[in-house]
Amino acid sequence: MIHFTTQFDYLRDVQRSFEGGAGRVDMVGVFAKILIVAAPVVLLMAFWHYRHRIGFAISRSIVRLFSFRGRRIVQDYLVKKGVLFEIFLYTGNGVGRRIGMARATDVQSGRMLLDIVDIKPLGLNLKGARVICFTKPFTLSGKKKNAFVTFVSSYVKRGGTIREMSLLTPVRYQFEIRRRHKRKRIVREGAVRVKLWDISKRNSFFMAKPDLQTVNNPARYGKKMRLSVENISAGGIRLLIMNPSGRLPSLSPGHQFILRVSVWSPKTRKFSYFTVVGTIRSRFKGKGGSIGLGIQFTAEGMKIDGKYQWKSLHGEVKALAQFLEESNEWSARS
């Protein structure tokens, strides 16, 4: 009996302790403090994540008020002429993966409806994705245009392939100097090796010493002249002539070379090589007093019956394009 009375008194004391609701008031205060700190952080994170969309929406609203007519002229041109454009993902690092090709069929309520011409299967959610579209250059009102940046408004997939897509109408149409191929910067010396001969040796280069070449161990090569590869794509290569000295072949834009390009494959642990004619498109000052050359591949060489035959290239070396797409261990996109 005494034990029961003691328990009852204890429970009554506990009940009296919470009669005023002080505990409830304290909990509300704690939650209020949490919200005061957490809410701004959450809002800031959301703003940062959607900063491009928010900036795009604000800019588009302003442009609609002041430049509606100019944008409408461009949109009508794209629709009436059936202008074909390529669509790429657009990231903080620049132009990303290619989505496909399409043309605008209509513009309704701030959306550009597309007719899909060629689409690449992608395992990505494109809803709200930021994209850049390239067209063939055209001129309206004395201004040259070939690109615009926007967002995917909606898309419909059937059988894993995109069948329908619409884009938000862009803020502005602009002209962009476009690189057709993604270039990969060489981060490990020796992953790409190059031997270079002047074009005058095109019939006998395989029996002659290269005019310039890369080396396996630059540190041991000292101050001797050599080649270094800065980056490479399926359509060309960017070379640096380190420690230039003595007699050099012509380095003026338009001059051609024979190039033997060997690319290391981490998968097979072997080099694959390509023989091409390269045309100098640009010359510039490189790091450490080097001479930089931007070279475009214009013909590919095939050895048949002991002789090289040259086939003109239309944009890229296909085998090299596939190889670079698969090989990511030693290079990174610039």
Summary of the structure (lengths in Angstrom):
residues: 334
radius of gyration: 31.2
end to end distance: 85.2
largest distance: 116.5
contacts: 881
relative contact order: 0.09
helix: 29%
strand: 43%
